[in-house]
Amino acid sequence: MKKTVLNVAALFLGVTTFAQNIQTVTNSKGPVLGYSADSGVKILTVGGNKFKDLNKNGKLDKYEDWRLPVDERAKDLASKMSVEQIAGLMLYSGHQSVPAPAEGFRAGKYNGMFYKESGAKAFDLTDQQKKFLKEDNLRHVLVTTVESPEIAAKWSNNIQAYIEGLGLGIPANNSTDPRHSATVTAEFNEGAGGQISLWPDGLAMGATFDPELVKKFGNIAAQEYRALGISTALSPQIDLGTEPRWYRIAYVFSESPELTADLGRGYIDGFQTTIGSKNGWGGKSVNAMVKHWPGGGPEEGGRDGHWAMGKYAVYPGNNFQNHVKPFTEGAFKLNGGTKEASAVMPYYTISFNQDTKNGENVGNGYSKYLITDLLRGKYKYDGVVCTDWLITADEPKSPGGFAGKPWGAEKLSIAERHYKVLEAGVDQFGGNNDKAPVLEAYQMGVKEHGEKAYRAKFEQSAVRLLRNFFRTGLFENPYVNTEETKKIVGNPEFMKAGYEAQVKSIVMLKNKANILPIKERKTAYIPKRYSPATFNWWGIYTGPSLQYPVDIEKVKQHFNVTDDPAKADFALVFVKSPHSEEGGYSDVDAKEGGNGYVPISLQYQTYTATEAREKSIAAGDPVVAPNVHDRTFKNKTSTATNFTDLLAIENAYKAMNGKPVIVSITASKPMIFNEFEKHADAILMNFNVSNQAVVDIVTGKYEPSGLLPLQMPANMATVEKQKEDVPYDMETHKDSESHNYDFGYGMNWSGVIKDARTQKYHKQ
């Protein structure tokens, strides 16, 4: 560790100094204070205690007094803030990368130049960051990719030092989407896979059926987050996975309301609880922003609300209430002292025909019925409500394009959308760095309700937002010790715990004649996996490849490896679940005179949707597709982009000529097994964890214990006939050993698992 620098004056104050000119002051019966020597902030001594004079007025204000209750401090500070400052507090930044790249939505410049040409350090602030922090008063920053934990910590310290001397000295509440998952697939987990402990995420965590394990993860992840300078987690995602075709089903826990509620509760308790604190909150707590109210799972046809093609959630089974349960029975009923999730994010979708009061079909973040009447009124939630990212921005030119998501408010101006969101009861705007439209919306509110009433409304939101700063100790010390960061983030103990959790999430579906485990040093045939050319979430092209799907050198530690099936004792085939780039919409179909909507298939082979709905439940794109009044895809065809994975299994089966074939599937959603299951002697299914964990089960180092968090459908006909909002309503696959791949099914070395988990969590 870097040697601490002391001086005589500092000794009398109990002050220590470390990197980046940050000082700490110790209170004998109170918190450690941290501040930048360059910010102009002074230390006040009152009654033998020390406090930060953040607004530099020479006296102790209530919001600076750490002895007072959080609400008293928050109300005092809110009353002192200008409308412009509150508007800035209501902003949540777009995605920030450290350092900033030269292109894309995370791009940034340093003194007018891109990073590589600028001579800037990786942890310096960009011009854009300085602007939104100083000019727009923004204090909630979303962090994505970072060069290293140490760089992330130094960057966070730079932000805090930069704004500590501004105005009222409000610190930054830095946040992140999930960072601990083993793979990076989209903008909402873009920070994953860095130098941090790697854990199961979403369905993988759900497959453990273990709330205590999830709580342990939350506790460890919170320690790593705080060491990185992050105090808010934009998670967990507790939507129910009742629609098997949905893109984001990979990130939910399960289709069970009961299991999802318990896992969500464990997750939030783990993140928000500072162990040893009287009320749970403290300097090691991380705020949890639970999402997506009131449940984003029942997307019509499986299309996702990030795009206009998926703007509608539908409820053909009248099952809205089950989707609310993970919030009301889990996130809002914690076992720990923090009591409830500190923030809630509504999803992009329009919860179609669920507004029983006003009959309004607008995105959830625009809905006064869903936010004020239900969330605030019926369920008494008084935490922060923050929109999903870019709901006030303009939509793209095509239902399949990626841009703003103003669903149901497309014809309003950007400022009018902000006003409608405020009127719905929301406190904060995700992905907006600009205070101007918030201030315009404020003037609209003043005109309609009067200055006094709308100022009070803004202060109410400010209080909700500021609670999350005070509870986590940011006003006392927002800084991190970078030497400690290097010790905490990704340390061996945390890495081991994450890896063991990954193993626990793997589900063994089939083990004919007890072929697994293979403990002897046998010879394995592992076919290379062909990955077709793809366009990712942002439309960036990646060329095709043919390569081993696993680290062959690590496999060779256990088995001999051959490229000749004739010389192998068994085949180990790694594939991914069927997927398609189209996601339910095709510009080609639209250009050829169709409505643009195509089926999302869960099988490898070409699929024609003969059993699809004759007419869609919801429709209407008033701006980009005003003439499309029906989104049906009946009798249309689609083919999985990775159909060659099926060929890999079939060819391995033929080439092995009766010798065992073990199939390892990395799945992002349910899939159809009847295409290949009969060709496999053993099947292991994981939900985006490392292939090394799979190998460790194959060799018997670990015993499989995962359970299916979702049903695996028998065919696409049952997928088309199920109702998007209803769990457990599909016919499930029955394999050659007469096992049904149903919710809660899984095997260990002794056979089908029957334990306390399967007794507690079952189809209801």
Disulfide bonds with the S-S distance in Angstrom:
none
